[in-house]
C-alpha cells in the first residue's frame, strides 16, 4: 500500500481535475476571480493539478502521461466554454494551463533525477 501522502495526492489529483471542469464551465455571473490575470490563474491551477499527479501517480503513470493529458484537458475545457453562458474560449488560457502542467512535470523530473 502506498504511503498516506501518495494516497491523498491521488485523490487530490482527481479532485483537481473535477474542480477544473466545474470552474471552467461556470457561467460568467457565477465566477469568482482572484485578481490575477486569467492566464496566471490557469497556469497555477494546472501546475497544482500536475503536482498532485506527480506526487500521487508518478510511480504508475510517470510524468509525461498526466502532463500531456492535462494539456489536452486544458484545450478541451476551453473549447467547452462555448456551452457556458457568458464564457468564451481563449487560446492563451489553454496554453497557460498547458505550460503550468509541463513546468511542474519538468521540475518533478529534475527533482527525481537528483
Secondary structure, 3 states (H helix, E strand, C coil): CCCHHHHHHHHHHHHHHHHHHHHHHCCHHHCCCCCCCHHHHHHHHHHHHHHHHHHHHHHHHCCHHHHHHHHHHHHHHHHHHHHCCCCCCCHHHHHHHHHHHHHHHHHHHHHHHC
